[in-house]
Amino acid sequence: MIVSVGGLYLSGLIIPRVCFDLKDPNIIMAGLALGVLNLTLRPILRVLTFPLRIITLGLFGLIINGVMIWIITAIFPMIDIPLILPLVYTTLIMLGLNLILTSLFSTK
């Protein structure tokens, strides 16, 4: 869930078309909601789209992440990601942040 909050915050700083007030506490709520959505809906979507993920060699997982962010922008109107390209960039930022934090805090 920390990755979701941090990813939304970072995308607001880096990507010019992603618009929201960085000092708004609702961004934290949106990040937490994205984390809950990733914990509940994402595993179901991963199972349902397993054949597509095999055919696309896992790249369909990025589409699933993008759909999760798109759902959050529909629920929280203060987050404005107007086009597909900023949505893709936001998805890639969250993926990169997740990879970095997972590699830093892995227990292997």
C-alpha positions in Angstrom: 0.0 0.0 0.0 3.0 2.3 0.6 4.0 1.7 -3.0 0.5 2.8 -4.2 0.7 6.1 -2.2 4.3 6.7 -3.2 3.6 5.8 -6.9 0.7 8.2 -7.1 2.7 11.0 -5.4 5.7 10.4 -7.7 3.6 10.4 -10.8 2.1 13.7 -9.7 5.6 15.2 -9.4 7.1 13.7 -12.6 4.4 13.4 -15.2 3.1 16.8 -16.5 -0.5 15.6 -17.4 -1.2 13.9 -14.1 -3.1 16.6 -12.1 -3.9 16.6 -8.4 -3.1 18.6 -5.4 0.0 17.0 -3.8 -0.9 18.5 -0.4 -4.4 17.0 -0.5 -4.8 14.2 2.2 -7.3 12.4 -0.2 -4.3 11.3 -2.2 -3.3 9.1 0.7 -6.8 7.7 0.7 -6.6 7.1 -3.0 -3.3 5.3 -2.6 -4.7 3.2 0.2 -7.8 2.4 -1.9 -5.5 1.4 -4.8 -3.6 -0.9 -2.4 -6.9 -2.5 -1.2 -8.0 -2.8 -4.9 -4.7 -4.5 -5.7 -5.2 -6.9 -2.8 -8.7 -7.9 -3.7 -9.5 -7.5 -7.4 -6.1 -7.9 -8.9 -5.7 -11.6 -8.0 -9.1 -12.4 -9.6 -8.1 -10.5 -12.8 -4.8 -12.3 -12.9 -6.5 -15.7 -12.8 -9.1 -14.7 -15.4 -6.5 -13.2 -17.8 -3.9 -16.0 -17.3 -4.1 -17.2 -21.0 -3.6 -13.6 -22.2 -0.6 -13.1 -19.9 0.9 -16.3 -21.3 0.4 -15.2 -24.9 1.8 -11.7 -24.3 4.6 -13.0 -22.1 3.4 -11.2 -19.0 2.9 -7.8 -20.6 -0.9 -8.0 -20.1 0.0 -7.5 -16.4 0.7 -3.9 -17.2 -2.8 -3.5 -18.6 -4.2 -5.0 -15.4 -2.2 -2.4 -13.4 -3.4 0.4 -15.7 -7.0 -0.7 -15.2 -6.5 -0.6 -11.4 -5.2 3.0 -11.6 -8.0 3.9 -14.1 -10.6 2.6 -11.6 -9.1 4.8 -8.8 -9.3 7.8 -11.0 -13.0 7.1 -11.6 -13.6 6.7 -7.9 -11.5 9.7 -6.8 -12.4 12.7 -9.0 -9.6 14.8 -7.6 -7.0 12.6 -9.5 -7.0 13.6 -13.1 -5.1 11.3 -15.6 -6.7 12.5 -18.8 -4.9 10.4 -21.5 -3.6 6.9 -22.0 0.0 7.9 -22.1 0.1 9.5 -18.6 -1.7 6.4 -17.4 0.9 4.1 -18.9 3.7 6.3 -17.4 2.0 6.2 -14.0 1.7 2.4 -14.3 5.4 2.1 -15.1 6.4 4.4 -12.2 4.4 2.2 -9.8 5.9 -1.0 -11.3 9.4 0.4 -11.0 8.8 1.5 -7.4 7.4 -1.9 -6.6 10.4 -3.6 -8.1 12.9 -1.4 -6.2 11.1 -1.8 -2.8 10.7 -5.5 -3.3 14.4 -6.0 -4.1 15.4 -3.8 -1.1 13.2 -5.5 1.4 13.1 -9.1 0.2 13.9 -11.7 2.9 16.0 -14.0 0.8 
